[in-house]
Amino acid sequence: MGSIRDLTETDSKLNLFVKLSEREIQFLKFSCTELTYKEIADQMCVSVRTIEGYRDALCEKLNLKTRIGPAVYAIKNNLNGG
């Protein structure tokens, strides 16, 4: 998988599938950790409600059906840094 820029640039080949914001990608990476939504919100300097918004937007964009979906997507697409 490419860089964050590849996922967000308008001329990216990956963009044929879905366009994710840098903050959504950052949330995807955090979703692979054992941090709570409150801890992720603190790390990203936003509210828990904003984190829930990122999750909901990702689920809609990526057609994910569960709350664990973003973490699974991140791992499958090597966005978890591992």
Backbone hydrogen bonds, N-H to C=O, Kabsch-Sander energy under -0.5 kcal/mol:
donor,donor_aa,acceptor,acceptor_aa,energy
7,L,3,S,-1.2
8,T,4,I,-1.2
8,T,5,R,-0.5
9,E,5,R,-2.6
12,S,9,E,-1.2
16,L,13,K,-1.5
17,F,14,L,-1.8
18,V,14,L,-1.2
20,L,7,L,-1.2
20,L,18,V,-0.6
25,I,21,S,-2.1
26,Q,22,E,-2.5
27,F,23,R,-2.5
28,L,24,E,-2.4
29,K,25,I,-2.2
30,F,26,Q,-2.2
31,S,27,F,-2.4
32,C,29,K,-1.2
33,T,30,F,-2.0
40,I,36,T,-2.6
41,A,37,Y,-2.8
42,D,38,K,-2.3
43,Q,39,E,-2.2
44,M,40,I,-2.3
45,C,41,A,-0.7
45,C,42,D,-0.6
46,V,41,A,-2.4
51,I,47,S,-1.8
52,E,48,V,-2.5
53,G,49,R,-1.8
54,Y,50,T,-2.3
55,R,51,I,-2.5
56,D,52,E,-2.7
57,A,53,G,-2.7
58,L,54,Y,-2.6
59,C,55,R,-2.6
60,E,56,D,-2.1
61,K,57,A,-3.0
62,L,58,L,-2.9
63,N,59,C,-0.5
63,N,60,E,-0.6
64,L,59,C,-2.2
69,G,66,T,-1.0
72,V,68,I,-2.1
73,Y,69,G,-2.8
74,A,70,P,-2.5
75,I,71,A,-2.3
76,K,72,V,-2.7
77,N,73,Y,-1.8
78,N,75,I,-1.5
79,L,74,A,-3.4
80,N,74,A,-0.7
